[in-house]
C-alpha cells in the first residue's frame, strides 16, 4: 500500500481538543493510516503544526509526538520541481503557496498520495502529477 503524505489541514483537525473531532471521518482515516504505518510528514508541515503554539508544554508534547513520523528528506530537485509546479499553475491562473507546491513535488518524487482537506490541491492536481488520498 502506498505511503501517504499528511498535510497540515488533516493534522489540525485531528489535534483539536474537541471530542467531536474524533468523529470526523478524516480523523478516523488518519488513525487507520497511522496503524498501517503509512503516514509520512515533511519539515515544512512539521513547522506549520508547531508554529503558533503559545504554551511551551504543549509545544514540547506535540514536538515529541510528531517524532514518531520521520521527515522525508528534501533535495534540490524537490525545490526546483515545486517552482516548476508553481509556474505551471500560475500560468493557468491557479495560485498556491510555496509549501503547497513543495508538498506536490515531494509526493510526486516519492510516489506518495497527499491527504488534505485543502481544496486548493484539487486545482493543482489538474496541472501536476500527484495523487490525492481519499477517506476509505
N, C-alpha and C positions, 0 to 999 in steps of 0.2 A: 504494500500500500504506500502511496506517495506521502512524503512529509508535507507539512502544512506550515506556512509562514503566517503566524497570527499577528494581525495588525492591532494597533493601539486601541481602536474602537471596540474590539471584542474584549480585550483585557479590561478596559474601563468598565464595561457592563458587568463583567464577572467580579471585579474587585469592589463594586459598590456594596455598601453595608446593608442595604435594604434586603429584607427576606424575599421580597418579590423578585429580585434579580436572579435568584436561584431557580425560578420557574421559567425564565426566558429560554426558548429553545437554543439560542446561540451559546448560552452558558452550559447547558447540558451537552451540547456538541463539543465545546471546549473541554469539558471534563472527560468525555469519551476519548477525544484525541490525546489528552494527557495520559489516560490509562493505556492507550495504544502506543504510547511513546512516539508520537508523530509530530509533536509540536516543536516548531523552530522559532527563533527570535533573532533579531539583529540589533546592533548597538544603537542606532537611532530610535528604534521602537522602545528599547530599554530606557533610553534617555527621556523620551516623551512620557513614559509611565512614571518615572521618578521625579520629573520636574514638577514643581509647584506643591510638593508635599511639605507643609509647614512644620509638622510635628516630627522631630528628629527620630523618635522611637518608631513611628510608622514608616518613615523613610528607610531606616535600617532593617526593619522587618520585611518590607517589600523587596528591598535590595537582596536580602538573604534568600527569600523565597524564589526570586527570579533567577538565582544562580543555578537552579535545577535545569534551566534551559540555556544551553551554551549558545553563544553568538555565532552566526555564520561569519566567517572571516570575509572582510570586504577587500576587494582588489581594485587596482587601477581600472581594469576593464569594466567593472561594475559602475563606476562613476562616469566613465565615457559612454556606456550604454544608456545610463539614466539620462545623461544630457541629450543623447540621440532621441530617446523617447520623448523628452520634454519638447525638443524642437519639432518632432513629427506631430505631436498632439497640438502644439501651439499653432503650427501651420494649418491645422484643421479647426482652429478656433476653440480648442479644449485647453483650459488652464489647469495647472496642478502644482503641487509643492515639490521641491527637490527631494524630500524624503519619500513622497509617494512614488516618484519615478525610480528612486533607488530601490524601493521595495519591488517594483516591477522588474527591474534589471536583475536583482538577486534571485527572484523567483524564476525568471527565465533561465538564468545560468545554472541553477541547481535543480531545475525541474520540480520546483515546489508549487503547490497551489497557494493562493492567498485567501485567507479567511478574514473578512472585513464586513462591517456594516456601512462603510463609507461608499456611497453610491457613485462617487467620482471615478472609482475603479471600473465601473461599467463603461464609462466613456473612454477611459484609457484602453480598455480591452479591445475596442474597435480598431485600434491602431498599433497595439503592442501585443506580442505573442506570449501571453501567460494565461493561466487557468485560475478561475475563482473557485474556491471551495464552498460548497453549499451544505447546509444542515441536512443530515440524512433523515 
